[in-house]
Amino acid sequence: MGRYLGIAGIQMRVFRDRENSDAMIEKLDTIANQFPWVDLVFFSELCACGLNPDLAISIPNPVIDKFCAWAMREKKWLIPGSVYEREQGKIYNTSIVISPDGAIITKYRKLFPWAPLEQSEAGESFCVFDIPSKGRIGLCICYDQWFPEVIRTL
């Protein structure tokens, strides 16, 4: 039984021009209360900070800190969707992985932004992480899944 991994995926309304972290925390609390066996919770693309690249954030920041605190409190793995990340004048569509210790253990930048709609920069590397005694997980974001080399590499 130790190798079973309980996973919950949450898809919710994402607003274009505002961050959604408080609504996400409410949904996370519901999952923790109703499904205590869940080990990993994940959200959809751009859920936390909206669909507007002008709202890009740095990582870490106070929004991400809320998610880290929740993961540590509930002792769960968390992938809070992706956010528009601003770093060195560029914007990326980035997903992070938070461990049950509340630490960001890795981040992944979308390799294939969907042009012309997405104006973010492309990431440069694939991303896998291990959940001890459970398994290895690979990340991709939305349009990345349509490229067979991404899935083969993961």
Secondary structure by P-SEA (a helix, b strand, c coil): cccbbbbbbbbcccccccccaaaaaaaaaaaaaacccccbbbbccccccccccccccccccaaaaaaaaaaaaacbbbccccccccccccccbbbbbbcccccccccccccccccccccbbbbcbbbbbbccccbbbbbbcccccccaaaaaac
